[in-house]
Amino acid sequence: MVDRDADHHDRDADHHDRDPTAAAGDRAAPTRSHTAPDEPSALAGVDLAIGYPSTDAPVVECERIDVPRGEITALVGPNGSGKSTLLKSLAGQLDPDAGRVLLDGREIATRSSKELARELGHLSQEHDSPGGITVEDLVYHGRYPHRGFFEAVSEADRRAVDRAIDLAGVAHIRDREVGDLSGGQKQLAWIAMVLAQETDVLLLDEPTTFLDLHHQLRVLETLRRLNDEEGVTIGIVLHDIAQAARFADYLVALSDGEPYDWGPPREVVTEELLADVFRVDASVRYTPDPEIAPRYALDDGSGGGESDGERGDGPRGTGR
Amino acid sequence: MAADADTSLGAAGGTRRARFGWIDGTLVAFCLAGLGVTLASLLVQVSFGTYTMTVSEAWRAVLDPAVWGNPGVFLTFLLGEGLARAVLEPLGVSTAPVELSTATNIVWNVRLPRVLVGVLVGAALSVSGAIFQAVTRNELASPFILGVSSGAGLAILLTLVVFGGLAYLLPLIAAAGGAGAFALVYAIAWKGGTSPVRLVLAGVIVSTVFGSLQTALFFFAGDVGVVQQAIAWTTGSLTGVGWEQVRVSLPWTVLSVGLALAGARQLNVLLLGERTASSLGVAVERIRFALSGVAILAAAASIAVAGVVSFVGLIVPHMARNVVGGDYRRLMVGCLFAGPALMTAADAGARLFFELAFNQPTQLPAGIVTGLVGGPYFLYLMRSQQRMGEL
């Protein structure tokens, strides 16, 4: 569902404190250094303001967000920071109140819905598994945008489905009914479905939440392989910052509906970020893998304002 | 790419995904069973009645070469005298009346068309129900939960009680009333888009209000005849239908069923949930509206000839789903055979029960029988199935 909660209403209050213009140039730097200027981002949002019909103020406001081509970008942030909302807009499933989303440099709104679905795959956080269909049936649905109204299944469809089933490692449950599978197997089946779409860009909303560790890793390994072997650009919302730091090439941390920091995990994941954004006192070490050891939850009674002092010296500390 | 794995898996997948790979033994058996029940009902319907004949006589009348071997006679039945003459005369085929035996006359003029209307109504209602269950993603959906039956019923009562002069337009008015009520429900449920839950809630509320108005109108009905006519229409009856009704219903039923079959794949994707469907490139609102339109067309085609027959649109998709599974390509085909079977069997019961049991020529509205048979069957399904409630 909509990933936000009551503390959005505070957002406007600390909006100005959170966005020192001095820091903006500083923060934009990693974006540019990370993406070669002659190769624009696969997916970018510009001057976005995203809200829902039921809210007056936008839930997400974001000057610029980039999903660099050929990399895995993780969106992280606490509950209610607007990760899912932002992802939905980037996927063209939620029209922003203002701003543009560019896929391959062209606005996504100029594409038909089928055209978009051939270029960008999106797996939402919740999906209903209809009864009585097999994993294979489900994966074939991923071919929907590639088929005309009366077109039968083509050889290309068959190949794409077999490849997706293979990549997601669900060949052994191919003929099982989706409704009878465990949560982890279901998730892999759904991932196989978006893989069958054969898109160059794939956006996934918390695909590992509620899965056991084994299946979490299976999902992430599948995505990593897809990225390594075929250069698919991946944008993924992850709940677990430690997992995101290990898994992603590029990280965007959202706080109260605005990007707080972005860049390679090593630069983004710091003790300050955990304190400011996640309201957690934690130690962060790189050995060289990132290790995050949370100690205790910081008092959040007075909202985000109290952290301003700590953040006075800039959003990014040294990672140690 | 894992090219080597592809080839081995491709071969296995290939055999299963031929163009009509989804047609299997279960589906064929289900359809044959439906066809069998329909034919048995046909046999019973043409044999029994006030003018009773033996089964072999009845079949001889049904297959009478005087009709089948004579395009003039056959098309006059099917198309009506005027249209048949317009079609046949340029071709030089005679449409002159042919002397038919009494049995053939009764079977072809009275009993056969009634069965045909039953087939059309059963097919249209069950396809309509199947669409609504997918569009609203609700097991309880039927053409009539979304306001159609109450709208049609209200239109019927208004016509009979208040605008008696328009009674000859009743089929049209009933169908328009149903479609109008659905449009109202859709408009109420629309809030920058619809949602299955809002559609069902709006349907229930509109039905309740219109139902109250219907009951109020009964108070103003002048005489028992009007009340009985109103009841026959609002419970659904095939009493007295003939070729005229076949001609009214046939084109719309064929059209809507054809569109429904073509839309089966869209329905399958819609069942994955709105968000997934939309991510896959389905224009969800447009498809939902278009398919609802098809379902309304099918429901209206049946209301216009038989009134509001309850339960068929609810139960037949369940029966079919229970046997052939949730794939809408299979489900639609299953409905096309199971719907006519239920409808014609129910009508045979409605027409003949009193006649055979008490030797009285009273006929029940078929809708009463579908309710009496369908209700308990639905409960049986509900009790025996673990997974009922998951579409």
Boltz contact constraints between the chains, C-beta under 6 A:
constraints:
  - contact:
      token1: [A, 53]
      token2: [B, 192]
      max_distance: 6.0
  - contact:
      token1: [A, 93]
      token2: [B, 278]
      max_distance: 6.0
  - contact:
      token1: [A, 113]
      token2: [B, 281]
      max_distance: 6.0
  - contact:
      token1: [A, 113]
      token2: [B, 283]
      max_distance: 6.0
  - contact:
      token1: [A, 114]
      token2: [B, 281]
      max_distance: 6.0
  - contact:
      token1: [A, 117]
      token2: [B, 280]
      max_distance: 6.0
  - contact:
      token1: [A, 117]
      token2: [B, 281]
      max_distance: 6.0
  - contact:
      token1: [A, 122]
      token2: [B, 279]
      max_distance: 6.0
  - contact:
      token1: [A, 124]
      token2: [B, 275]
      max_distance: 6.0
  - contact:
      token1: [A, 127]
      token2: [B, 273]
      max_distance: 6.0
  - contact:
      token1: [A, 127]
      token2: [B, 276]
      max_distance: 6.0
  - contact:
      token1: [A, 128]
      token2: [B, 273]
      max_distance: 6.0
  - contact:
      token1: [A, 130]
      token2: [B, 271]
      max_distance: 6.0
  - contact:
      token1: [A, 130]
      token2: [B, 326]
      max_distance: 6.0
  - contact:
      token1: [A, 130]
      token2: [B, 391]
      max_distance: 6.0
  - contact:
      token1: [A, 131]
      token2: [B, 326]
      max_distance: 6.0
  - contact:
      token1: [A, 131]
      token2: [B, 387]
      max_distance: 6.0
  - contact:
      token1: [A, 131]
      token2: [B, 390]
      max_distance: 6.0
  - contact:
      token1: [A, 132]
      token2: [B, 325]
      max_distance: 6.0
  - contact:
      token1: [A, 132]
      token2: [B, 326]
      max_distance: 6.0
  - contact:
      token1: [A, 141]
      token2: [B, 269]
      max_distance: 6.0
  - contact:
      token1: [A, 144]
      token2: [B, 269]
      max_distance: 6.0
  - contact:
      token1: [A, 144]
      token2: [B, 280]
      max_distance: 6.0
  - contact:
      token1: [A, 145]
      token2: [B, 280]
      max_distance: 6.0
  - contact:
      token1: [A, 145]
      token2: [B, 281]
      max_distance: 6.0
  - contact:
      token1: [A, 152]
      token2: [B, 19]
      max_distance: 6.0
  - contact:
      token1: [A, 153]
      token2: [B, 17]
      max_distance: 6.0
  - contact:
      token1: [A, 158]
      token2: [B, 10]
      max_distance: 6.0
  - contact:
      token1: [A, 158]
      token2: [B, 13]
      max_distance: 6.0
  - contact:
      token1: [A, 158]
      token2: [B, 14]
      max_distance: 6.0
  - contact:
      token1: [A, 162]
      token2: [B, 6]
      max_distance: 6.0
  - contact:
      token1: [A, 162]
      token2: [B, 9]
      max_distance: 6.0
  - contact:
      token1: [A, 162]
      token2: [B, 10]
      max_distance: 6.0
  - contact:
      token1: [A, 162]
      token2: [B, 13]
      max_distance: 6.0
  - contact:
      token1: [A, 163]
      token2: [B, 6]
      max_distance: 6.0
  - contact:
      token1: [A, 166]
      token2: [B, 2]
      max_distance: 6.0
  - contact:
      token1: [A, 166]
      token2: [B, 5]
      max_distance: 6.0
